Amino acid sequence: MKSLLSAAVVAASAVGFTAGAHAASYSTSYVADAAVAGAVGGTGDTSATLAVGDSLTVTFSAPTGQAFVTHGGYLFDWQQLADSGTAMTLDVTYAFLLDGADVLTGTATGAYSCCSDLRLPVFSSPDATWNQLVYTATIATGAAARPLDNIFNYFQSDASYTTLSSVPEPGRLSLLLAGLALVVTAARRRRL
C-alpha cells in the first residue's frame, strides 16, 4: 500500500503541481492610459513568482474622475508573465465596479490560460459603466512556478471614457439640505 501511494505521488509530480502545493497571495494595481487598449505598468507584487495554489488579485482602474463605458463586445484583460511556459488553468472571481458598487460580478472555474498571461476569462460584456475591475486568479494547475512581469494588457472593444460627475446624488443632497435646516433651526432657537 505504501509503495502504491509513493508511486501515485511520483506520477502526480511528473504531470505537474497540484492545487494546494503552495499558497501565497499577491496583488497588483494598474491605471489605464487609454479607454480602448493599452499596456501599462503598475504597483504591488509586480515581480512575484506564482506557483500552483497561489492567487493574484489584479486591480485595474480608469484614471481619476473617469469611467469606462463599454457597449457589449469583448474584454481581454491580463497580467503579463515574464516567461512563456506551459499552459495553466485558473479559478477566477471578478467584479466590475463603479465607485465601489458592483456593476457586474462572476466566477470561472478551470479557465484556461496559455503561455504568457494570467487572463481574466474572455467574455462578451453587457453595456456597462465602470471605473474599476478587480479580479483574483488562483492557479489551479500548471507545470512550474511562473514569475510576473510588470505589465498589464487590456483591450475593450467599443469602449470610451466618460467623466464622472461630482454632483451629489439626490438622496445625499436631500440629507445635506435637511441637516443644514436643522443647524439653522438650532441657531435660531439659541438666539431666542
N, CA, C and O of each residue as an XYZ file, in Angstrom:
768
protein
N       0.826     -1.191      0.000
C       0.000      0.000      0.000
C       0.869      1.253      0.000
O       0.589      2.217     -0.713
N       1.947      1.228      0.823
C       2.838      2.375      0.930
C       3.523      2.652     -0.405
O       3.653      3.812     -0.796
N       3.967      1.608     -1.113
C       4.646      1.803     -2.392
C       3.666      2.294     -3.457
O       4.057      3.055     -4.342
N       2.400      1.875     -3.387
C       1.391      2.343     -4.312
C       1.145      3.838     -4.117
O       1.007      4.568     -5.098
N       1.089      4.303     -2.874
C       0.928      5.715     -2.563
C       2.122      6.512     -3.054
O       1.952      7.592     -3.620
N       3.328      5.999     -2.847
C       4.547      6.670     -3.323
C       4.534      6.790     -4.835
O       4.917      7.831     -5.369
N       4.103      5.752     -5.537
C       4.041      5.785     -6.994
C       3.046      6.839     -7.468
O       3.291      7.527     -8.460
N       1.915      6.968     -6.754
C       0.913      7.970     -7.120
C       1.459      9.376     -6.934
O       1.190     10.254     -7.754
N       2.223      9.604     -5.871
C       2.822     10.919     -5.628
C       3.841     11.242     -6.710
O       3.871     12.366     -7.212
N       4.673     10.275     -7.076
C       5.670     10.479     -8.136
C       4.976     10.766     -9.456
O       5.422     11.639    -10.201
N       3.893     10.054     -9.769
C       3.164     10.270    -11.014
C       2.553     11.672    -11.037
O       2.597     12.348    -12.065
N       1.991     12.107     -9.924
C       1.414     13.453     -9.860
C       2.492     14.505    -10.021
O       2.250     15.535    -10.649
N       3.666     14.276     -9.475
C       4.770     15.220     -9.605
C       5.234     15.321    -11.041
O       5.599     16.402    -11.502
N       5.225     14.213    -11.750
C       5.678     14.219    -13.141
C       4.718     14.991    -14.032
O       5.141     15.630    -14.995
N       3.416     14.935    -13.714
C       2.424     15.627    -14.520
C       2.471     17.132    -14.263
O       2.319     17.914    -15.202
N       2.672     17.546    -13.047
C       2.713     18.969    -12.704
C       2.313     19.155    -11.258
O       2.004     18.192    -10.555
N       2.322     20.406    -10.818
C       1.936     20.710     -9.448
C       0.449     20.468     -9.271
O      -0.300     20.451    -10.248
N       0.027     20.285     -8.061
C      -1.393     20.185     -7.764
C      -1.787     21.331     -6.854
O      -0.969     21.858     -6.100
N      -3.050     21.707     -6.935
C      -3.533     22.833     -6.118
C      -3.278     22.557     -4.650
O      -3.445     21.431     -4.181
N      -2.874     23.582     -3.931
C      -2.608     23.465     -2.512
C      -1.148     23.192     -2.200
O      -0.758     23.195     -1.033
N      -0.323     22.954     -3.231
C       1.087     22.673     -3.007
C       1.801     23.903     -2.445
O       2.818     23.771     -1.765
N       1.289     25.059     -2.716
C       1.894     26.314     -2.309
C       0.724     27.283     -2.177
O      -0.218     27.196     -2.965
N       0.744     28.170     -1.246
C      -0.401     29.074     -1.123
C       0.033     30.436     -0.625
O       0.132     30.669      0.579
N       0.289     31.324     -1.551
C       0.619     32.704     -1.223
C      -0.341     33.607     -1.992
O      -0.837     33.232     -3.055
N      -0.600     34.790     -1.454
C      -1.479     35.752     -2.113
C      -0.686     36.989     -2.484
O       0.078     37.516     -1.674
N      -0.870     37.445     -3.698
C      -0.183     38.625     -4.203
C      -1.213     39.577     -4.777
O      -2.343     39.182     -5.064
N      -0.815     40.845     -4.945
C      -1.730     41.808     -5.562
C      -0.946     42.832     -6.368
O       0.181     43.195     -6.029
N      -1.578     43.288     -7.448
C      -1.007     44.323     -8.305
C      -2.113     45.323     -8.643
O      -3.296     44.984     -8.623
N      -1.711     46.560     -8.952
C      -2.672     47.605     -9.319
C      -2.183     48.347    -10.553
O      -0.992     48.623    -10.697
N      -3.118     48.667    -11.440
C      -2.799     49.348    -12.693
C      -3.857     50.398    -12.988
O      -5.021     50.236    -12.624
N      -3.441     51.496    -13.662
C      -4.357     52.542    -14.092
C      -4.270     52.639    -15.602
O      -3.177     52.726    -16.162
N      -5.418     52.624    -16.262
C      -5.471     52.670    -17.726
C      -4.888     53.973    -18.248
O      -4.957     55.009    -17.586
N      -4.312     53.907    -19.446
C      -3.826     55.130    -20.084
C      -4.621     55.462    -21.347
O      -4.348     56.465    -22.007
N      -5.594     54.629    -21.681
C      -6.490     54.877    -22.813
C      -7.762     54.082    -22.563
O      -7.753     53.114    -21.802
N      -8.852     54.487    -23.199
C     -10.123     53.805    -22.947
C     -10.192     52.425    -23.588
O     -10.715     51.491    -22.981
N      -9.676     52.283    -24.796
C      -9.902     51.055    -25.544
C      -8.807     50.016    -25.355
O      -9.115     48.847    -25.124
N      -7.555     50.399    -25.444
C      -6.485     49.402    -25.377
C      -5.214     50.015    -24.824
O      -4.981     51.216    -24.960
N      -4.393     49.183    -24.200
C      -3.119     49.664    -23.699
C      -2.353     48.584    -22.980
O      -2.861     47.490    -22.732
N      -1.129     48.910    -22.652
C      -0.268     48.053    -21.839
C       0.374     48.975    -20.825
O       1.126     49.874    -21.203
N       0.096     48.776    -19.543
C       0.552     49.709    -18.520
C       1.327     48.997    -17.424
O       1.093     47.823    -17.137
N       2.255     49.728    -16.818
C       2.981     49.232    -15.655
C       2.226     49.606    -14.404
O       1.380     50.500    -14.424
N       2.528     48.920    -13.309
C       1.754     49.168    -12.100
C       2.557     49.077    -10.830
O       3.781     49.208    -10.835
N       1.852     48.852     -9.743
C       2.458     48.778     -8.423
C       2.026     47.497     -7.728
O       1.108     46.813     -8.179
N       2.685     47.186     -6.646
C       2.345     45.995     -5.875
C       3.370     44.900     -6.078
O       4.555     45.165     -6.278
N       2.899     43.668     -6.025
C       3.779     42.496     -6.140
C       4.072     42.178     -7.597
O       3.834     41.059     -8.051
N       4.586     43.152     -8.330
C       4.740     43.009     -9.775
C       5.896     42.103    -10.190
O       6.037     41.804    -11.376
N       6.718     41.663     -9.259
C       7.804     40.750     -9.619
C       7.708     39.433     -8.857
O       8.695     38.706     -8.744
N       6.520     39.126     -8.335
C       6.318     37.877     -7.593
C       6.411     36.680     -8.530
O       6.206     36.804     -9.737
N       6.722     35.524     -7.962
C       6.707     34.272     -8.715
C       5.548     33.440     -8.195
O       5.464     33.152     -7.001
N       4.646     33.052     -9.109
C       3.435     32.339     -8.741
C       3.554     30.850     -9.014
O       4.044     30.436    -10.065
N       3.106     30.056     -8.064
C       3.069     28.606     -8.215
C       1.621     28.150     -8.070
O       0.750     28.935     -7.695
N       1.374     26.900     -8.364
C       0.034     26.354     -8.223
C      -0.442     26.538     -6.782
O       0.290     26.262     -5.832
N      -1.677     27.006     -6.640
C      -2.247     27.280     -5.329
C      -2.141     28.748     -4.947
O      -2.900     29.217     -4.098
N      -1.210     29.485     -5.559
C      -1.075     30.913     -5.284
C      -2.208     31.682     -5.942
O      -2.805     31.221     -6.915
N      -2.495     32.853     -5.404
C      -3.511     33.702     -6.016
C      -2.944     35.095     -6.247
O      -2.075     35.570     -5.515
N      -3.460     35.723     -7.277
C      -3.071     37.081     -7.624
C      -4.342     37.902     -7.784
O      -5.220     37.551     -8.572
N      -4.438     38.998     -7.032
C      -5.554     39.924     -7.187
C      -5.071     41.117     -7.990
O      -4.129     41.804     -7.595
N      -5.716     41.355     -9.109
C      -5.361     42.451    -10.011
C      -6.450     43.512     -9.917
O      -7.636     43.207    -10.043
N      -6.044     44.760     -9.695
C      -6.973     45.886     -9.690
C      -6.631     46.770    -10.870
O      -5.513     47.275    -10.972
N      -7.584     46.956    -11.755
C      -7.398     47.746    -12.968
C      -8.402     48.886    -12.935
O      -9.607     48.647    -12.854
N      -7.920     50.128    -12.997
C      -8.791     51.289    -12.794
C      -8.724     52.261    -13.959
O      -7.725     52.336    -14.674
N      -9.810     53.001    -14.133
C      -9.823     54.145    -15.043
C      -9.093     55.292    -14.342
O      -8.966     55.285    -13.118
N      -8.615     56.271    -15.104
C      -7.996     57.440    -14.460
C      -8.978     58.124    -13.505
O     -10.193     58.000    -13.664
N      -8.455     58.837    -12.525
C      -9.276     59.529    -11.524
C     -10.319     60.411    -12.197
O     -10.011     61.170    -13.116
N     -11.559     60.298    -11.726
C     -12.645     61.128    -12.248
C     -13.245     60.626    -13.547
O     -14.125     61.275    -14.111
N     -12.781     59.470    -14.036
C     -13.298     58.938    -15.295
C     -13.819     57.518    -15.087
O     -13.521     56.871    -14.082
N     -14.588     57.056    -16.042
C     -15.090     55.682    -16.023
C     -15.094     55.159    -17.448
O     -15.149     55.928    -18.407
N     -15.036     53.841    -17.571
C     -15.176     53.203    -18.871
C     -16.653     53.050    -19.184
O     -17.451     52.735    -18.301
N     -17.015     53.267    -20.419
C     -18.346     52.942    -20.904
C     -18.135     51.865    -21.956
O     -17.584     52.134    -23.024
N     -18.569     50.653    -21.659
C     -18.397     49.550    -22.601
C     -19.757     49.195    -23.181
O     -20.751     49.089    -22.464
N     -19.776     49.014    -24.496
C     -21.012     48.728    -25.216
C     -20.952     47.311    -25.767
O     -20.786     47.112    -26.971
N     -21.087     46.333    -24.886
C     -21.010     44.950    -25.343
C     -19.622     44.631    -25.857
O     -18.669     45.352    -25.562
N     -19.501     43.592    -26.598
C     -18.209     43.236    -27.159
C     -17.365     42.454    -26.171
O     -17.871     41.945    -25.170
N     -16.097     42.363    -26.454
C     -15.204     41.526    -25.665
C     -14.220     42.356    -24.864
O     -13.777     43.418    -25.301
N     -13.889     41.857    -23.693
C     -12.842     42.440    -22.864
C     -11.729     41.416    -22.743
O     -11.985     40.259    -22.412
N     -10.509     41.824    -23.006
C      -9.343     40.975    -22.809
C      -8.462     41.694    -21.794
O      -7.920     42.758    -22.092
N      -8.316     41.141    -20.625
C      -7.517     41.773    -19.580
C      -6.559     40.731    -19.029
O      -6.989     39.657    -18.606
N      -5.267     41.033    -19.028
C      -4.360     40.033    -18.490
C      -3.097     40.604    -17.892
O      -2.556     41.619    -18.332
N      -2.658     39.908    -16.876
C      -1.397     40.180    -16.200
C      -0.311     39.416    -16.949
O      -0.374     38.193    -17.076
N       0.677     40.144    -17.440
C       1.754     39.512    -18.202
C       2.680     38.718    -17.281
O       2.980     39.147    -16.166
N       3.120     37.572    -17.755
C       4.130     36.777    -17.063
C       5.469     37.002    -17.746
O       5.524     37.345    -18.927
N       6.542     36.807    -17.001
C       7.873     37.109    -17.527
C       8.421     36.019    -18.442
O       9.419     36.235    -19.129
N       7.786     34.862    -18.459
C       8.251     33.811    -19.367
C       7.049     33.223    -20.084
O       5.905     33.543    -19.761
N       7.304     32.378    -21.040
C       6.201     31.781    -21.801
C       6.192     30.277    -21.589
O       6.370     29.503    -22.529
N       5.985     29.879    -20.352
C       5.961     28.461    -20.009
C       4.699     27.777    -20.502
O       4.014     28.279    -21.393
N       4.407     26.650    -19.927
C       3.263     25.868    -20.362
C       1.956     26.461    -19.855
O       1.943     27.357    -19.011
N       0.877     25.948    -20.384
C      -0.450     26.453    -20.047
C      -0.810     26.151    -18.593
O      -0.253     25.251    -17.964
N      -1.762     26.934    -18.084
C      -2.265     26.786    -16.724
C      -3.779     26.807    -16.772
O      -4.370     27.227    -17.767
N      -4.400     26.357    -15.708
C      -5.822     26.628    -15.528
C      -5.972     27.466    -14.267
O      -5.204     27.336    -13.314
N      -6.983     28.329    -14.288
C      -7.197     29.288    -13.207
C      -8.624     29.182    -12.696
O      -9.549     28.861    -13.442
N      -8.780     29.456    -11.422
C     -10.095     29.693    -10.853
C     -10.155     31.194    -10.612
O      -9.295     31.752     -9.931
N     -11.165     31.847    -11.167
C     -11.200     33.309    -11.197
C     -12.505     33.831    -10.611
O     -13.576     33.281    -10.866
N     -12.402     34.905     -9.821
C     -13.560     35.702     -9.432
C     -13.300     37.119     -9.921
O     -12.166     37.595     -9.882
N     -14.349     37.791    -10.383
C     -14.144     39.151    -10.871
C     -15.326     40.032    -10.512
O     -16.447     39.563    -10.315
N     -15.037     41.337    -10.432
C     -16.081     42.330    -10.169
C     -15.738     43.608    -10.923
O     -14.638     44.145    -10.793
N     -16.691     44.082    -11.708
C     -16.602     45.398    -12.317
C     -17.350     46.336    -11.385
O     -18.490     46.065    -11.009
N     -16.714     47.432    -11.014
C     -17.269     48.337    -10.007
C     -17.400     49.749    -10.557
O     -16.641     50.158    -11.435
N     -18.355     50.479    -10.041
C     -18.466     51.912    -10.297
C     -18.502     52.582     -8.943
O     -19.476     52.447     -8.202
N     -17.449     53.300     -8.620
C     -17.297     53.956     -7.321
C     -17.541     52.985     -6.164
O     -18.195     53.333     -5.181
N     -17.013     51.777     -6.288
C     -17.088     50.790     -5.225
C     -18.327     49.912     -5.232
O     -18.380     48.928     -4.493
N     -19.326     50.239     -6.046
C     -20.546     49.430     -6.112
C     -20.449     48.439     -7.268
O     -19.970     48.783     -8.349
N     -20.905     47.206     -7.037
C     -20.866     46.171     -8.074
C     -21.715     46.554     -9.274
O     -22.858     46.988     -9.134
N     -21.131     46.386    -10.465
C     -21.853     46.552    -11.717
C     -22.060     45.183    -12.358
O     -23.140     44.889    -12.871
N     -21.027     44.351    -12.327
C     -21.066     43.016    -12.903
C     -20.067     42.153    -12.149
O     -18.913     42.545    -11.977
N     -20.501     40.976    -11.697
C     -19.599     40.072    -10.987
C     -19.739     38.671    -11.569
O     -20.734     38.350    -12.219
N     -18.732     37.848    -11.328
C     -18.812     36.484    -11.814
C     -17.641     35.642    -11.360
O     -16.720     36.121    -10.699
N     -17.697     34.373    -11.732
C     -16.627     33.430    -11.424
C     -16.404     32.540    -12.638
O     -17.277     32.398    -13.495
N     -15.229     31.950    -12.693
C     -14.910     30.956    -13.716
C     -14.003     29.925    -13.069
O     -12.994     30.277    -12.456
N     -14.354     28.669    -13.200
C     -13.559     27.587    -12.624
C     -12.879     26.830    -13.748
O     -13.513     26.474    -14.742
N     -11.581     26.585    -13.587
C     -10.835     25.835    -14.597
C     -10.645     26.596    -15.887
O     -10.534     25.990    -16.953
N     -10.606     27.940    -15.808
C     -10.400     28.750    -17.010
C      -8.998     28.488    -17.557
O      -8.032     28.426    -16.797
N      -8.893     28.337    -18.852
C      -7.616     28.042    -19.496
C      -6.829     29.334    -19.698
O      -7.375     30.327    -20.180
N      -5.579     29.323    -19.341
C      -4.712     30.476    -19.544
C      -3.416     29.979    -20.152
O      -2.751     29.110    -19.589
N      -3.066     30.518    -21.275
C      -1.922     29.980    -22.012
C      -0.693     30.859    -21.927
O      -0.768     32.086    -21.995
N       0.382     30.228    -21.783
C       1.689     30.714    -22.189
C       2.235     31.892    -21.398
O       3.052     31.685    -20.501
N       1.823     33.112    -21.690
C       2.500     34.247    -21.066
C       1.551     35.180    -20.329
O       1.842     36.369    -20.199
N       0.417     34.667    -19.840
C      -0.501     35.576    -19.171
C      -1.366     34.876    -18.137
O      -1.590     33.666    -18.186
N      -1.844     35.686    -17.198
C      -2.909     35.270    -16.280
C      -4.115     36.083    -16.708
O      -4.215     37.264    -16.375
N      -5.014     35.478    -17.429
C      -6.061     36.219    -18.119
C      -7.407     36.098    -17.427
O      -7.811     35.017    -17.000
N      -8.092     37.231    -17.325
C      -9.495     37.194    -16.974
C     -10.187     36.499    -18.137
O      -9.944     36.861    -19.288
N     -11.042     35.510    -17.875
C     -11.681     34.811    -18.999
C     -12.346     35.802    -19.949
O     -13.030     36.729    -19.516
N     -12.143     35.600    -21.219
C     -12.720     36.474    -22.230
C     -14.218     36.219    -22.271
O     -14.657     35.070    -22.314
N     -14.988     37.273    -22.257
C     -16.431     37.108    -22.296
C     -17.048     38.292    -23.016
O     -16.425     39.345    -23.153
N     -18.247     38.114    -23.463
C     -18.978     39.202    -24.080
C     -19.648     39.981    -22.962
O     -20.458     39.433    -22.214
N     -19.315     41.242    -22.849
C     -19.812     42.030    -21.724
C     -21.090     42.775    -22.095
O     -21.252     43.197    -23.240
N     -21.994     42.938    -21.136
C     -23.170     43.772    -21.410
C     -22.763     45.243    -21.388
O     -21.666     45.580    -20.941
N     -23.635     46.105    -21.864
C     -23.359     47.538    -21.767
C     -23.194     47.882    -20.293
O     -24.005     47.482    -19.457
N     -22.144     48.623    -19.983
C     -21.883     48.946    -18.581
C     -21.002     50.182    -18.469
O     -20.230     50.504    -19.372
N     -21.139     50.860    -17.342
C     -20.245     51.958    -16.973
C     -19.563     51.534    -15.693
O     -20.226     51.214    -14.707
N     -18.227     51.530    -15.702
C     -17.464     51.066    -14.544
C     -16.125     51.778    -14.514
O     -15.614     52.199    -15.552
N     -15.555     51.910    -13.321
C     -14.249     52.546    -13.233
C     -13.205     51.677    -12.546
O     -12.080     52.120    -12.316
N     -13.571     50.450    -12.219
C     -12.570     49.564    -11.622
C     -12.954     48.109    -11.877
O     -14.114     47.718    -11.746
N     -11.962     47.333    -12.238
C     -12.103     45.889    -12.378
C     -11.183     45.257    -11.346
O     -10.000     45.590    -11.279
N     -11.720     44.350    -10.543
C     -10.907     43.619     -9.575
C     -11.117     42.140     -9.855
O     -12.240     41.641     -9.791
N     -10.033     41.445    -10.164
C     -10.184     40.004    -10.305
C      -9.064     39.279     -9.589
O      -7.924     39.740     -9.525
N      -9.435     38.120     -9.049
C      -8.485     37.268     -8.353
C      -8.384     35.955     -9.109
O      -9.375     35.248     -9.291
N      -7.187     35.641     -9.540
C      -6.929     34.393    -10.248
C      -6.099     33.494     -9.338
O      -5.024     33.882     -8.880
N      -6.600     32.307     -9.085
C      -5.860     31.307     -8.320
C      -5.418     30.229     -9.297
O      -6.236     29.671    -10.029
N      -4.129     29.940     -9.305
C      -3.610     28.954    -10.251
C      -4.017     27.567     -9.766
O      -3.610     27.126     -8.691
N      -4.826     26.887    -10.575
C      -5.336     25.568    -10.205
C      -4.390     24.459    -10.657
O      -4.127     23.523     -9.903
N      -3.879     24.559    -11.882
C      -2.916     23.576    -12.387
C      -1.873     24.288    -13.231
O      -2.128     25.358    -13.783
N      -0.705     23.688    -13.324
C       0.369     24.243    -14.129
C       1.629     23.433    -13.926
O       1.714     22.638    -12.990
N       2.593     23.622    -14.778
C       3.784     22.782    -14.749
C       4.901     23.331    -13.871
O       5.712     22.556    -13.364
N       4.965     24.633    -13.680
C       6.080     25.196    -12.914
C       5.707     26.572    -12.393
O       4.763     27.194    -12.879
N       6.446     27.041    -11.410
C       6.238     28.399    -10.886
C       6.577     29.394    -11.994
O       7.489     29.167    -12.789
N       5.830     30.501    -12.036
C       5.992     31.475    -13.119
C       6.165     32.875    -12.549
O       5.344     33.302    -11.737
N       7.212     33.612    -12.948
C       7.401     34.992    -12.477
C       6.485     35.968    -13.223
O       6.211     35.793    -14.410
N       6.018     36.997    -12.508
C       5.225     38.050    -13.135
C       6.131     39.041    -13.837
O       7.312     39.168    -13.513
N       5.567     39.732    -14.790
C       6.206     40.867    -15.420
C       5.351     42.077    -15.033
O       4.146     41.928    -14.829
N       5.929     43.238    -14.929
C       5.176     44.421    -14.509
C       4.458     45.059    -15.699
O       4.684     46.225    -16.021
N       3.597     44.285    -16.340
C       2.806     44.805    -17.461
C       1.405     44.228    -17.362
O       1.226     43.030    -17.141
N       0.411     45.099    -17.531
C      -0.979     44.670    -17.616
C      -1.489     45.102    -18.976
O      -1.377     46.273    -19.341
N      -2.050     44.166    -19.729
C      -2.574     44.450    -21.066
C      -4.092     44.437    -21.027
O      -4.701     43.633    -20.319
N      -4.689     45.326    -21.786
C      -6.143     45.313    -21.860
C      -6.614     45.730    -23.237
O      -5.985     46.543    -23.914
N      -7.732     45.156    -23.633
C      -8.398     45.547    -24.867
C      -9.893     45.482    -24.614
O     -10.399     44.468    -24.133
N     -10.597     46.543    -24.931
C     -12.038     46.605    -24.753
C     -12.643     47.067    -26.062
O     -12.441     48.210    -26.471
N     -13.379     46.195    -26.718
C     -13.990     46.606    -27.976
C     -15.153     47.553    -27.698
O     -15.924     47.350    -26.760
N     -15.267     48.581    -28.519
C     -16.345     49.556    -28.422
C     -16.465     50.142    -27.022
O     -17.504     50.032    -26.372
N     -15.389     50.764    -26.574
C     -15.377     51.382    -25.246
C     -14.965     52.841    -25.363
O     -14.334     53.248    -26.338
N     -15.330     53.613    -24.361
C     -14.931     55.019    -24.302
C     -14.845     55.427    -22.843
O     -15.247     54.681    -21.950
N     -14.313     56.625    -22.613
C     -14.293     57.193    -21.275
C     -15.499     58.107    -21.100
O     -16.003     58.678    -22.067
N     -15.946     58.238    -19.884
C     -16.902     59.268    -19.526
C     -16.378     59.934    -18.259
O     -15.727     59.286    -17.440
N     -16.656     61.213    -18.095
C     -16.235     61.929    -16.890
C     -17.302     61.742    -15.823
O     -18.491     61.945    -16.069
N     -16.858     61.353    -14.637
C     -17.799     61.162    -13.534
C     -18.153     62.519    -12.948
O     -17.282     63.366    -12.752
N     -19.427     62.720    -12.672
C     -19.908     63.977    -12.125
C     -19.614     64.042    -10.631
O     -19.722     63.043     -9.920
N     -19.246     65.222    -10.172
C     -19.035     65.401     -8.738
C     -20.295     65.932     -8.061
O     -20.270     66.257     -6.874
N     -21.404     66.022     -8.812
C     -22.674     66.461     -8.245
C     -23.210     65.346     -7.360
O     -23.272     64.197     -7.795
N     -23.604     65.662     -6.113
C     -24.096     64.607     -5.230
C     -25.386     63.975     -5.746
O     -26.161     64.612     -6.461
N     -25.602     62.725     -5.377
C     -26.848     62.039     -5.728
C     -28.005     62.731     -5.024
O     -27.797     63.372     -3.994
N     -29.233     62.615     -5.560
C     -30.380     63.292     -4.936
C     -30.573     62.919     -3.465
O     -30.914     63.781     -2.655
N     -30.364     61.669     -3.115
C     -30.523     61.246     -1.721
C     -29.532     61.941     -0.804
O     -29.893     62.386      0.285
N     -28.301     62.033     -1.237
C     -27.271     62.716     -0.434
C     -27.557     64.205     -0.339
O     -27.378     64.813      0.717
N     -28.001     64.790     -1.446
C     -28.298     66.217     -1.463
C     -29.448     66.529     -0.507
O     -29.393     67.526      0.213
N     -30.485     65.694     -0.488
C     -31.612     65.952      0.425
C     -31.181     65.798      1.879
O     -31.633     66.557      2.737
N     -30.309     64.825      2.172
C     -29.789     64.695      3.543
C     -28.966     65.924      3.937
O     -29.064     66.406      5.065
N     -28.172     66.416      3.018
C     -27.375     67.606      3.280
C     -28.275     68.804      3.580
O     -28.027     69.548      4.529
N     -29.320     68.989      2.769
C     -30.237     70.114      2.984
C     -31.012     69.961      4.292
O     -31.240     70.945      4.995
N     -31.418     68.729      4.622
C     -32.127     68.500      5.890
C     -31.215     68.810      7.074
O     -31.657     69.407      8.056
N     -29.960     68.415      6.991
C     -29.009     68.713      8.064
C     -28.766     70.198      8.205
O     -28.670     70.715      9.318
N     -28.666     70.883      7.087
C     -28.477     72.328      7.104
C     -29.686     73.015      7.735
O     -29.517     73.964      8.500
N     -30.901     72.556      7.433
C     -32.114     73.127      8.020
C     -32.130     72.933      9.533
O     -32.539     73.833     10.266
N     -31.684     71.754     10.012
C     -31.624     71.521     11.460
C     -30.632     72.457     12.135
O     -30.902     72.969     13.222
N     -29.477     72.686     11.495
C     -28.476     73.588     12.072
C     -29.022     75.012     12.143
O     -28.833     75.696     13.149
N     -29.694     75.461     11.092
C     -30.276     76.817     11.076
C     -31.354     76.929     12.145
O     -31.407     77.932     12.857
N     -32.211     75.928     12.273
C     -33.273     75.943     13.291
C     -32.670     76.003     14.695
O     -33.142     76.765     15.539
N     -31.644     75.216     14.945
C     -30.998     75.217     16.281
C     -30.364     76.578     16.561
O     -30.427     77.063     17.690
N     -29.760     77.196     15.563
C     -29.149     78.506     15.759
C     -30.195     79.569     16.056
O     -29.955     80.457     16.874
N     -31.344     79.496     15.411
C     -32.406     80.476     15.658
C     -32.972     80.311     17.082
O     -33.284     81.298     17.749
N     -33.097     79.070     17.533
C     -33.627     78.835     18.879
C     -32.668     79.373     19.937
O     -33.114     79.869     20.972
N     -31.407     79.289     19.704
C     -30.420     79.813     20.669
C     -30.526     81.318     20.820
O     -30.330     81.856     21.910
N     -30.838     82.000     19.723
C     -30.948     83.451     19.769
C     -32.194     83.895     20.525
O     -32.214     85.002     21.063
N     -33.204     83.088     20.581
C     -34.462     83.478     21.257
C     -34.390     83.349     22.710
O     -35.364     83.638     23.405
